[in-house]
Structure formats: C-alpha cells, structure tokens
Amino acid sequence: MTRTTLLIVGAAIVVGLALAGGFALTRDDNAASTRTPQSVRSPSSERAPEAEDHSVGELPAVETAARQFLSGYLRLSYGKPGASVDRLRNASPRLIAALRAEGGHVTPAQSQKTPRIQRVSVIAERTVGALATAQIKDSPGPAYPLSLHLQKTTAGWVVTRIGGP
C-alpha cells in the first residue's frame, strides 16, 4: 500500500472508532434515563456532590462571607453614600490595600444604578480555598458575573482577590 492509502485507511479507522464511541455514550445516556431520579448524575458533571449541595461542609460559611463582602463592595464600586474601603467585611488586608491604591472612579451613570446580587455560587477549591461567582444585576439587561477568590483564615473566610481565573 502507498503512504496516501495508509493515511486514508488510518483516518477512516479513527472516524469509525469515534462514531462507535459516540454511539456507546448515547446508548449509556439512554440507559441512565431509566434509573430513579436520585441515582442519576449528569455524566458531564465532574464536581463533587458538595459543590452542588451548599449545605455540605464549609460552603454555607463561604457563601455568607462572599455575600457580606459583596454588599459593601458593590456599594463602594457604585459610589453609594457612606461606602468606604474601611467598611468592607471579609476582605483580606492585601485586598483592602489594593482597593485603596486603586482609588476607584465612579461615573455619574454608574452611581445612578442600584446593583443587586441575584445569585452566589460557591465551589471549594481546596480545604482552605474557595471560588464564589456572583451574578450581579444593575440594569434591565442581563446580569454580569463577578468572581471572588476566598481563603479560610483563623478569623473565618476572607476575599483575597476579585475577578480572574
């Protein structure tokens, strides 16, 4: 056989295996749908049950710390009266210093908006770290996500970083 023929045959085998694998996955999904709802778990979900159930472990405390931080941070970032970096709850000293250094400039249009926290989702990263993602709505348009990185300290959970992966 020529090299071109071998390449074509090899590609055909790879495509055939991929199609067979997809068929097997589809067939397994159909079999899973006959199970009771309590035993069904999304095959694409690789998170631990505690990542989905916020009543497990530290996640309620992480969510509370994130919400407390956000209530002050959103007031600060939208230029609301009485808001200050010094009044932020559950913020690490390094984050407070960074926010002070930024100075923050609020536009008149932004100061007219009233942000609301729609939802906070928490995923434990390790035993001493977590990632919280809040959905913030400040207009009739869609909500925007805001990520918070939290760390467990002796004083409780604190936000160490805002945004980013």
C-alpha positions in Angstrom: 0.0 0.0 0.0 1.1 3.5 -0.6 1.5 6.1 2.1 -1.6 8.0 1.0 -3.7 4.9 1.2 -2.4 4.1 4.7 -3.3 7.6 5.8 -6.8 7.3 4.4 -7.4 3.9 6.0 -6.0 5.2 9.3 -8.3 8.2 9.2 -11.3 6.0 8.4 -10.5 3.8 11.4 -10.2 6.8 13.7 -13.5 8.2 12.5 -15.2 4.8 12.9 -13.9 4.5 16.4 -15.1 8.0 17.3 -18.5 7.2 15.9 -18.7 3.9 17.8 -17.7 5.7 21.0 -20.3 8.4 20.5 -22.9 5.6 19.9 -21.9 3.9 23.1 -22.1 7.2 25.1 -25.6 7.9 23.7 -26.7 4.4 24.5 -25.4 4.7 28.1 -27.2 8.0 28.5 -30.5 6.4 27.4 -29.9 3.6 29.9 -29.3 6.1 32.6 -32.6 7.8 32.0 -34.4 4.7 33.2 -32.9 5.0 36.7 -34.6 6.7 39.5 -34.0 10.5 39.7 -32.0 10.2 42.9 -29.4 8.0 41.3 -29.0 10.0 38.1 -26.0 12.3 37.9 -25.0 14.2 34.9 -22.2 12.5 33.1 -20.6 15.8 32.3 -20.6 16.8 36.0 -17.3 16.2 37.5 -17.8 18.3 40.6 -18.1 16.6 43.9 -21.6 16.5 45.5 -20.6 19.1 48.0 -20.0 21.6 45.1 -23.7 21.2 44.2 -25.1 21.0 47.7 -24.4 24.2 49.6 -25.4 22.6 52.9 -22.3 20.5 53.0 -19.1 21.4 54.8 -17.8 24.9 54.7 -19.8 26.1 51.7 -22.5 28.0 53.6 -19.9 29.9 55.5 -18.1 30.8 52.3 -21.3 32.0 50.6 -22.1 34.1 53.7 -18.7 35.7 53.6 -18.9 36.4 49.9 -22.4 38.0 50.3 -21.2 40.1 53.2 -18.2 41.3 51.2 -20.3 42.0 48.1 -22.8 44.1 50.0 -20.1 46.6 50.9 -18.0 46.2 47.7 -21.0 46.9 45.4 -21.9 50.0 47.4 -18.3 51.1 47.1 -17.9 50.4 43.4 -21.2 52.1 42.6 -20.3 55.2 44.6 -23.1 54.9 47.2 -23.1 57.3 50.1 -21.4 56.0 53.3 -19.5 53.3 51.4 -15.7 53.1 52.1 -12.9 50.6 51.8 -12.7 50.6 55.6 -16.2 49.3 55.9 -15.7 46.2 53.7 -16.4 43.0 55.6 -14.5 39.7 55.0 -11.7 41.4 52.9 -8.1 40.4 53.3 -5.6 43.1 54.3 -3.9 42.8 50.9 -7.2 43.3 49.0 -8.1 46.3 51.1 -4.7 47.8 50.4 -5.1 47.2 46.7 -8.6 48.7 46.6 -7.3 51.8 48.5 -4.4 52.2 46.0 -6.9 52.0 43.0 -8.8 54.9 44.4 -11.9 54.0 42.3 -13.6 56.4 40.0 -17.4 56.1 39.7 -19.1 57.6 36.6 -22.3 59.6 37.2 -24.2 57.0 35.2 -22.9 54.2 37.3 -23.7 56.0 40.6 -27.4 56.1 39.4 -27.6 52.3 39.2 -28.6 50.0 42.1 -26.8 46.7 41.9 -28.5 43.6 43.2 -26.9 40.2 44.0 -29.1 37.7 42.1 -27.2 34.5 43.0 -23.9 33.4 44.6 -22.4 30.0 43.6 -19.6 28.5 45.5 -17.1 25.8 44.6 -14.5 24.6 47.1 -11.0 24.7 45.6 -9.2 23.1 48.5 -9.9 22.8 52.2 -8.7 26.4 52.7 -9.8 28.0 49.4 -13.0 28.6 47.5 -14.2 30.4 44.4 -17.5 32.3 44.6 -19.2 33.6 41.5 -22.0 36.1 41.9 -24.5 37.2 39.3 -24.9 41.0 39.7 -27.8 42.8 38.1 -27.7 46.6 37.8 -30.0 47.3 34.8 -32.8 45.7 32.8 -30.2 43.9 30.7 -28.6 40.6 31.7 -26.7 40.1 34.9 -23.0 40.1 34.9 -20.7 37.6 36.7 -18.2 38.7 39.4 -15.7 36.1 40.7 -14.3 36.2 44.2 -11.4 34.1 45.5 -11.7 33.3 49.2 -9.3 31.8 51.7 -10.0 30.3 55.1 -8.2 32.1 57.9 -8.4 31.9 61.7 -10.9 34.8 61.6 -13.1 33.0 59.0 -13.4 33.2 55.2 -12.0 36.3 53.5 -12.0 37.5 49.9 -8.4 37.7 48.7 -8.9 38.5 45.0 -11.7 39.8 42.8 -12.1 38.5 39.2 -9.8 36.4 37.1 -9.5 32.7 36.8 
